[in-house]
Amino acid sequence: MPKYSLILVCLCFSSVFTSCTDDTETPTSNTTTTDNSLPTSITLVDIAAGTFTMGGSTMANDAPEVSVSISAFMMSEKEITNQQYIDFLNDAIKDGWVEVVEENVADPCGSRMEKVVKGIGSAPNAGEIYIQLGETGGCTSGGEPEAINNKSWIAYANGSFNLLDNTKSDWPVNWVKWYGANAFVQYYNLDLPTEAQWEYAARGGQQLQYPTDDGTLSASKANYNGDAPGVYDPDGHSVATGSYPSNPFKLYDMGGNVWEWCQDYYIASFYTDDATDPVNTSPGADSKRVRRGGSWNYHSATLLSYARASDFENRGNNHFGFRIVKNAN
């Protein structure tokens, strides 16, 4: 069932979109330059340059299969966790990048005031909400509160950010808008993965159909919601990052757990054959950003290595997160 984000309704997009026309730009560099040190708990994995077949042909609306070349880069082996995002927020608030304010939330469960983190000053996307804080539990489209394990586990008190439950420190951070994922990478002079980088990494150098250890999918290989679209599990939730086997590139949870924001704007007809390091920097009609990988409450088709989805930059709920990349340039 659909989940809801702050103020705007955040619908569950489980479709696999059609793909793309060409652009051979290199992954874009950040607009903000800092000298901040990445938390030592984040491990970046070397991904060698290569050429792969992007897209698929097994379902309606798949992206067409095209050959894409990718330069070498590094990617975080796991999704960014609650504790890692807290480390960022505590430094960012000292540096005048963020503030905590209350906003009115309206969803099928009613209206209420909740604390959110907003960018300020010289931070990227200043004035936009980065993440919702611990009061949020989520709400189904039927007006039922989500299970408690789907709330945001980040709270703010006495001038600092902290965990509401220490057992959730290595769960993937959730309730993150695209703006909040983008602020994190810019703070450390890194990037969100381009969509092409993400799929290249997901396929593990072996054209894997699913981004698991061997390209097959089962409940022992990823955290997802079965094979049937539209089925809602009231007890489902994300789990600690790295709970399942890595893919051949030593990357964990590329399929399931939480959706992962990408750098690109989404356009259905973006990619063409023989592109090198493509990235779509043009907003298009609705300015949606790409998200990849499926999540704990999405069905198996959305976990396919080539499955595509998108959402507005100001949306984020209990199954939206991200991982990061470091480019050579």
The 8 nearest C-alpha neighbors of each residue, nearest first, counted from 0:
[[1, 231, 139, 140, 229, 2, 230, 11],
 [2, 0, 11, 10, 140, 139, 3, 9],
 [1, 3, 139, 9, 138, 10, 140, 11],
 [2, 4, 9, 8, 138, 106, 137, 316],
 [5, 3, 9, 316, 8, 315, 314, 7],
 [4, 6, 104, 7, 3, 105, 314, 8],
 [7, 5, 104, 105, 4, 8, 103, 106],
 [8, 6, 5, 4, 9, 3, 314, 105],
 [7, 9, 3, 4, 10, 6, 106, 5],
 [10, 8, 3, 4, 2, 314, 7, 11],
 [9, 11, 1, 2, 8, 12, 3, 0],
 [10, 12, 1, 13, 2, 9, 0, 297],
 [13, 11, 14, 10, 308, 309, 310, 1],
 [12, 14, 11, 301, 15, 297, 308, 228],
 [15, 13, 12, 16, 308, 301, 307, 306],
 [16, 14, 307, 306, 61, 60, 308, 13],
 [15, 17, 60, 307, 61, 14, 308, 18],
 [18, 16, 60, 62, 61, 267, 15, 19],
 [19, 62, 17, 267, 268, 63, 269, 16],
 [269, 268, 18, 270, 20, 267, 271, 62],
 [269, 21, 270, 19, 271, 268, 22, 18],
 [20, 22, 270, 271, 269, 23, 274, 19],
 [21, 23, 277, 24, 278, 274, 270, 279],
 [22, 24, 277, 275, 274, 276, 25, 21],
 [23, 25, 277, 22, 278, 276, 26, 275],
 [24, 26, 276, 27, 277, 23, 278, 275],
 [27, 25, 278, 24, 276, 28, 193, 277],
 [28, 26, 25, 29, 278, 24, 190, 280],
 [29, 27, 30, 26, 190, 328, 189, 188],
 [30, 28, 31, 185, 188, 27, 190, 32],
 [29, 31, 28, 32, 185, 123, 27, 188],
 [30, 32, 29, 185, 33, 123, 188, 186],
 [33, 31, 188, 30, 29, 34, 185, 186],
 [34, 32, 35, 188, 186, 187, 31, 185],
 [33, 35, 36, 187, 32, 188, 186, 37],
 [34, 36, 187, 33, 37, 186, 188, 90],
 [37, 35, 187, 38, 34, 39, 186, 33],
 [36, 38, 187, 39, 35, 41, 40, 87],
 [39, 37, 40, 41, 36, 83, 86, 87],
 [38, 40, 41, 37, 42, 36, 83, 43],
 [39, 41, 38, 42, 83, 37, 82, 80],
 [42, 40, 39, 38, 43, 75, 37, 83],
 [41, 43, 75, 76, 40, 44, 39, 77],
 [44, 42, 75, 74, 73, 76, 41, 45],
 [43, 45, 73, 74, 76, 75, 46, 42],
 [46, 44, 73, 72, 47, 43, 74, 71],
 [45, 47, 72, 73, 71, 44, 48, 248],
 [48, 46, 71, 45, 49, 72, 70, 73],
 [49, 47, 71, 70, 69, 46, 50, 72],
 [50, 48, 69, 68, 47, 51, 70, 71],
 [49, 51, 68, 67, 69, 66, 52, 48],
 [52, 50, 67, 66, 53, 68, 49, 199],
 [51, 53, 66, 65, 64, 67, 54, 50],
 [52, 54, 65, 64, 66, 51, 67, 305],
 [55, 53, 64, 62, 305, 63, 65, 52],
 [56, 54, 64, 61, 62, 63, 305, 57],
 [55, 57, 58, 61, 63, 64, 54, 62],
 [56, 58, 55, 59, 61, 60, 54, 62],
 [59, 57, 61, 56, 60, 55, 15, 300],
 [58, 60, 61, 57, 15, 56, 17, 16],
 [61, 59, 17, 16, 15, 58, 62, 18],
 [62, 60, 17, 55, 59, 58, 16, 56],
 [18, 61, 63, 17, 54, 55, 64, 60],
 [64, 62, 54, 55, 18, 61, 65, 56],
 [63, 65, 54, 55, 53, 52, 62, 66],
 [66, 64, 272, 53, 52, 271, 63, 67],
 [65, 67, 52, 273, 272, 51, 53, 50],
 [68, 66, 274, 273, 50, 51, 275, 52],
 [69, 67, 50, 275, 49, 276, 274, 51],
 [68, 70, 276, 48, 49, 275, 50, 71],
 [71, 69, 48, 72, 276, 49, 68, 47],
 [70, 72, 48, 47, 46, 69, 327, 73],
 [73, 71, 326, 46, 325, 327, 45, 70],
 [72, 74, 45, 325, 44, 324, 46, 43],
 [75, 73, 324, 43, 44, 323, 76, 325],
 [76, 74, 43, 77, 323, 42, 44, 322],
 [75, 77, 250, 43, 44, 251, 42, 74],
 [78, 76, 251, 75, 240, 250, 79, 241],
 [77, 79, 322, 321, 171, 80, 240, 75],
 [80, 78, 322, 171, 321, 172, 83, 77],
 [79, 81, 171, 172, 169, 83, 170, 82],
 [80, 82, 172, 84, 168, 83, 171, 170],
 [83, 81, 85, 168, 84, 80, 86, 169],
 [84, 82, 86, 80, 85, 81, 79, 87],
 [83, 85, 87, 81, 86, 82, 88, 80],
 [84, 86, 82, 88, 87, 83, 160, 89],
 [87, 85, 83, 84, 89, 88, 82, 90],
 [86, 88, 84, 85, 90, 89, 91, 83],
 [89, 87, 91, 85, 90, 86, 92, 84],
 [90, 88, 86, 92, 91, 87, 160, 159],
 [89, 91, 93, 87, 88, 92, 94, 86],
 [90, 92, 88, 94, 96, 93, 89, 87],
 [91, 93, 97, 95, 94, 89, 90, 96],
 [94, 92, 90, 91, 95, 89, 96, 97],
 [95, 93, 91, 92, 96, 90, 97, 89],
 [96, 94, 92, 93, 97, 91, 120, 119],
 [95, 97, 122, 91, 119, 92, 94, 118],
 [98, 96, 118, 92, 119, 117, 95, 91],
 [97, 99, 117, 116, 100, 92, 118, 119],
 [98, 100, 116, 115, 117, 114, 97, 101],
 [101, 99, 114, 115, 98, 116, 102, 117],
 [100, 102, 114, 113, 112, 115, 103, 99],
 [103, 101, 112, 113, 104, 114, 100, 115],
 [102, 104, 112, 111, 113, 105, 110, 101],
 [105, 103, 6, 111, 110, 5, 112, 102],
 [104, 106, 110, 6, 109, 103, 111, 107],
 [105, 107, 108, 109, 3, 110, 104, 8],
 [108, 106, 142, 109, 140, 138, 141, 105],
 [107, 109, 142, 106, 138, 143, 144, 110],
 [110, 108, 107, 106, 105, 111, 104, 142],
 [111, 109, 105, 104, 106, 103, 108, 112],
 [110, 112, 104, 103, 113, 105, 109, 102],
 [111, 113, 103, 102, 104, 101, 114, 110],
 [114, 112, 101, 102, 134, 103, 111, 115],
 [113, 115, 101, 100, 132, 102, 99, 131],
 [116, 114, 131, 132, 100, 99, 130, 101],
 [115, 117, 99, 130, 129, 98, 128, 97],
 [118, 116, 128, 97, 98, 127, 129, 126],
 [117, 119, 125, 97, 126, 96, 122, 127],
 [120, 118, 125, 96, 97, 122, 126, 121],
 [119, 121, 122, 96, 125, 95, 118, 97],
 [120, 122, 119, 123, 96, 125, 95, 118],
 [121, 123, 96, 125, 120, 119, 118, 124],
 [124, 122, 125, 182, 121, 118, 31, 185],
 [125, 123, 127, 126, 118, 122, 178, 182],
 [126, 124, 118, 119, 123, 122, 127, 120],
 [125, 127, 118, 119, 117, 124, 128, 120],
 [126, 128, 117, 125, 124, 118, 129, 178],
 [127, 129, 117, 116, 130, 118, 115, 126],
 [179, 130, 128, 178, 176, 117, 116, 175],
 [131, 129, 175, 116, 174, 128, 176, 115],
 [132, 130, 115, 174, 116, 114, 151, 135],
 [131, 133, 153, 115, 154, 151, 114, 134],
 [134, 132, 151, 154, 153, 152, 135, 150],
 [133, 135, 132, 113, 136, 151, 150, 114],
 [136, 134, 150, 133, 137, 151, 132, 131],
 [135, 137, 150, 149, 145, 147, 134, 151],
 [138, 136, 145, 135, 144, 150, 3, 2],
 [137, 139, 144, 145, 143, 2, 142, 3],
 [138, 140, 141, 2, 143, 142, 1, 0],
 [139, 141, 1, 142, 0, 107, 2, 138],
 [142, 140, 139, 143, 107, 138, 0, 108],
 [141, 143, 107, 108, 139, 140, 138, 144],
 [142, 144, 139, 138, 141, 145, 108, 140],
 [145, 143, 138, 137, 139, 146, 142, 108],
 [146, 144, 137, 138, 136, 147, 143, 139],
 [145, 147, 148, 149, 234, 233, 144, 136],
 [146, 148, 149, 150, 136, 145, 144, 137],
 [149, 147, 146, 150, 236, 136, 237, 145],
 [150, 148, 147, 317, 236, 146, 136, 145],
 [149, 151, 136, 135, 148, 147, 152, 137],
 [150, 152, 133, 153, 132, 135, 174, 173],
 [153, 151, 133, 163, 162, 150, 154, 164],
 [154, 152, 162, 133, 132, 151, 161, 163],
 [153, 155, 133, 161, 132, 160, 162, 163],
 [156, 154, 160, 159, 161, 158, 153, 157],
 [155, 157, 158, 159, 160, 154, 161, 99],
 [158, 156, 159, 155, 160, 161, 154, 99],
 [157, 159, 156, 155, 160, 92, 89, 99],
 [160, 158, 155, 156, 157, 89, 161, 92],
 [161, 159, 155, 154, 85, 89, 156, 153],
 [160, 162, 154, 153, 155, 85, 163, 159],
 [163, 161, 153, 164, 152, 165, 154, 168],
 [162, 164, 152, 153, 154, 161, 165, 133],
 [163, 165, 162, 166, 167, 152, 168, 153],
 [166, 164, 167, 168, 162, 163, 169, 152],
 [165, 167, 164, 168, 169, 170, 162, 163],
 [166, 168, 170, 165, 169, 164, 81, 152],
 [169, 167, 82, 81, 165, 170, 166, 80],
 [170, 168, 80, 239, 167, 240, 81, 171],
 [169, 171, 239, 167, 80, 238, 240, 168],
 [172, 170, 80, 79, 81, 78, 240, 173],
 [171, 173, 81, 80, 320, 79, 170, 84],
 [174, 172, 320, 317, 175, 319, 318, 171],
 [173, 175, 316, 315, 317, 130, 131, 319],
 [176, 174, 130, 315, 173, 179, 320, 319],
 [175, 177, 315, 179, 178, 314, 313, 129],
 [176, 178, 312, 180, 179, 181, 260, 313],
 [179, 177, 181, 176, 129, 180, 182, 312],
 [129, 180, 178, 182, 176, 177, 181, 175],
 [179, 181, 177, 183, 182, 178, 321, 176],
 [180, 182, 178, 179, 184, 183, 177, 185],
 [183, 181, 179, 185, 180, 184, 123, 186],
 [182, 184, 180, 186, 181, 185, 179, 187],
 [185, 183, 189, 190, 187, 186, 181, 182],
 [184, 186, 188, 182, 187, 183, 189, 29],
 [185, 187, 183, 184, 188, 182, 33, 35],
 [186, 188, 185, 184, 35, 189, 37, 36],
 [189, 187, 185, 186, 184, 32, 33, 29],
 [188, 190, 184, 325, 187, 185, 324, 29],
 [191, 189, 184, 324, 323, 325, 192, 185],
 [190, 192, 323, 262, 261, 324, 193, 184],
 [193, 191, 261, 324, 262, 197, 196, 323],
 [192, 194, 262, 196, 195, 261, 263, 278],
 [193, 195, 197, 196, 261, 263, 192, 198],
 [194, 196, 198, 193, 197, 199, 277, 276],
 [197, 195, 193, 199, 194, 198, 192, 200],
 [196, 198, 194, 200, 195, 199, 192, 201],
 [197, 199, 201, 195, 200, 196, 304, 202],
 [200, 198, 196, 202, 201, 197, 195, 203],
 [199, 201, 197, 203, 198, 202, 196, 248],
 [202, 200, 210, 198, 203, 199, 304, 253],
 [203, 201, 207, 206, 199, 200, 210, 204],
 [202, 204, 247, 248, 205, 200, 201, 246],
 [203, 205, 202, 206, 199, 247, 200, 248],
 [204, 206, 207, 203, 202, 247, 214, 51],
 [207, 205, 202, 204, 208, 203, 51, 52],
 [208, 206, 214, 202, 205, 209, 210, 203],
 [207, 209, 214, 304, 303, 206, 210, 202],
 [208, 210, 214, 303, 304, 207, 211, 215],
 [211, 209, 201, 304, 202, 254, 253, 214],
 [212, 210, 246, 214, 213, 209, 220, 245],
 [211, 213, 246, 245, 244, 247, 214, 210],
 [212, 214, 211, 215, 246, 207, 247, 210],
 [215, 213, 209, 207, 211, 208, 210, 212],
 [216, 214, 213, 209, 211, 217, 208, 212],
 [215, 217, 220, 209, 214, 211, 221, 218],
 [216, 218, 219, 220, 221, 215, 225, 222],
 [217, 219, 220, 221, 222, 216, 223, 225],
 [218, 220, 217, 221, 243, 216, 222, 244],
 [219, 221, 217, 243, 218, 216, 244, 211],
 [222, 220, 255, 218, 223, 243, 219, 254],
 [221, 223, 255, 256, 295, 218, 294, 224],
 [224, 222, 295, 255, 294, 296, 297, 225],
 [225, 223, 296, 298, 297, 295, 226, 299],
 [226, 224, 298, 227, 299, 223, 297, 218],
 [225, 227, 299, 298, 228, 224, 300, 297],
 [226, 228, 298, 225, 230, 229, 299, 224],
 [229, 227, 298, 230, 226, 297, 13, 225],
 [228, 230, 231, 0, 227, 298, 297, 13],
 [231, 229, 228, 227, 232, 0, 224, 298],
 [232, 230, 0, 233, 229, 296, 224, 235],
 [231, 233, 235, 234, 230, 296, 224, 0],
 [234, 232, 235, 231, 146, 145, 236, 296],
 [233, 235, 232, 146, 236, 148, 145, 231],
 [236, 234, 232, 233, 296, 295, 237, 224],
 [237, 235, 149, 295, 148, 238, 234, 296],
 [236, 238, 256, 295, 257, 170, 239, 235],
 [237, 239, 170, 240, 236, 256, 242, 171],
 [240, 238, 170, 169, 242, 241, 171, 237],
 [239, 241, 242, 170, 169, 77, 171, 238],
 [240, 242, 251, 243, 239, 77, 252, 244],
 [241, 243, 240, 239, 244, 238, 252, 251],
 [242, 244, 241, 220, 221, 245, 251, 252],
 [245, 243, 212, 220, 251, 246, 242, 211],
 [246, 244, 251, 249, 250, 212, 211, 243],
 [245, 247, 212, 211, 249, 248, 250, 203],
 [248, 246, 203, 249, 212, 245, 204, 250],
 [247, 249, 203, 246, 250, 200, 46, 204],
 [250, 248, 245, 246, 247, 76, 251, 44],
 [251, 249, 76, 245, 246, 248, 77, 253],
 [250, 252, 245, 77, 241, 253, 76, 246],
 [253, 251, 254, 255, 256, 241, 221, 77],
 [254, 252, 251, 210, 292, 201, 255, 250],
 [253, 255, 292, 252, 302, 210, 293, 221],
 [254, 256, 294, 293, 222, 223, 295, 221],
 [255, 257, 294, 295, 237, 222, 252, 223],
 [258, 256, 294, 318, 319, 320, 255, 259],
 [259, 257, 319, 293, 294, 292, 291, 320],
 [258, 260, 321, 320, 291, 290, 257, 319],
 [259, 261, 290, 321, 289, 177, 320, 291],
 [262, 260, 192, 289, 193, 290, 191, 263],
 [261, 263, 193, 191, 192, 260, 264, 194],
 [264, 262, 279, 261, 288, 193, 289, 278],
 [263, 265, 288, 282, 279, 287, 289, 280],
 [264, 266, 288, 289, 287, 263, 309, 267],
 [267, 265, 269, 268, 264, 19, 283, 18],
 [266, 268, 18, 19, 17, 269, 265, 16],
 [19, 269, 267, 20, 18, 266, 270, 17],
 [19, 20, 268, 270, 21, 266, 267, 18],
 [19, 20, 271, 269, 21, 268, 18, 22],
 [272, 270, 21, 20, 65, 19, 274, 273],
 [271, 273, 65, 66, 274, 67, 270, 21],
 [274, 272, 66, 67, 275, 271, 65, 68],
 [275, 273, 67, 23, 272, 277, 68, 271],
 [274, 276, 68, 23, 277, 67, 69, 273],
 [275, 277, 69, 25, 23, 24, 68, 26],
 [278, 276, 23, 24, 22, 275, 274, 25],
 [279, 277, 263, 26, 193, 24, 280, 276],
 [278, 280, 263, 264, 281, 277, 22, 265],
 [279, 281, 264, 263, 278, 282, 27, 262],
 [282, 280, 279, 283, 264, 286, 263, 265],
 [283, 281, 286, 264, 280, 284, 285, 287],
 [284, 282, 286, 281, 285, 266, 264, 265],
 [283, 285, 286, 282, 287, 266, 281, 265],
 [284, 286, 287, 283, 282, 311, 265, 288],
 [287, 285, 282, 283, 284, 264, 288, 311],
 [288, 286, 311, 310, 285, 265, 264, 309],
 [287, 289, 264, 265, 309, 310, 263, 311],
 [290, 288, 309, 265, 261, 263, 264, 308],
 [291, 289, 260, 309, 259, 308, 261, 258],
 [290, 292, 259, 258, 307, 293, 308, 260],
 [291, 293, 254, 302, 258, 253, 255, 259],
 [294, 292, 255, 302, 301, 258, 297, 254],
 [295, 293, 255, 257, 256, 258, 297, 296],
 [294, 296, 223, 256, 222, 255, 224, 237],
 [295, 297, 224, 294, 223, 235, 298, 231],
 [298, 296, 224, 294, 295, 223, 293, 301],
 [297, 299, 224, 226, 225, 228, 300, 227],
 [298, 300, 226, 302, 301, 225, 297, 223],
 [301, 299, 302, 303, 298, 306, 226, 15],
 [302, 300, 293, 299, 306, 303, 298, 13],
 [301, 303, 293, 292, 254, 299, 300, 304],
 [304, 302, 209, 306, 305, 301, 300, 208],
 [303, 305, 209, 208, 210, 306, 201, 198],
 [304, 306, 54, 303, 55, 307, 198, 53],
 [307, 305, 303, 15, 301, 304, 302, 308],
 [308, 306, 15, 16, 291, 305, 309, 290],
 [307, 309, 290, 289, 15, 16, 291, 12],
 [310, 308, 289, 290, 288, 287, 265, 307],
 [309, 311, 287, 288, 312, 289, 314, 290],
 [310, 312, 287, 313, 314, 288, 286, 309],
 [311, 313, 177, 314, 176, 178, 288, 287],
 [314, 312, 176, 311, 177, 315, 178, 128],
 [315, 313, 176, 311, 312, 4, 9, 310],
 [314, 316, 176, 174, 175, 319, 4, 313],
 [315, 317, 174, 4, 319, 318, 173, 3],
 [316, 318, 174, 173, 149, 319, 150, 137],
 [317, 319, 257, 316, 173, 258, 294, 320],
 [320, 318, 258, 257, 173, 316, 315, 317],
 [319, 321, 259, 173, 257, 258, 172, 175],
 [322, 320, 259, 260, 78, 79, 180, 323],
 [323, 321, 78, 79, 75, 259, 77, 191],
 [322, 324, 191, 75, 74, 190, 192, 184],
 [325, 323, 74, 190, 73, 192, 191, 189],
 [324, 326, 73, 189, 72, 190, 74, 327],
 [327, 325, 72, 328, 324, 73, 189, 71],
 [326, 328, 72, 325, 71, 70, 73, 26],
 [327, 326, 28, 26, 325, 25, 27, 72]]
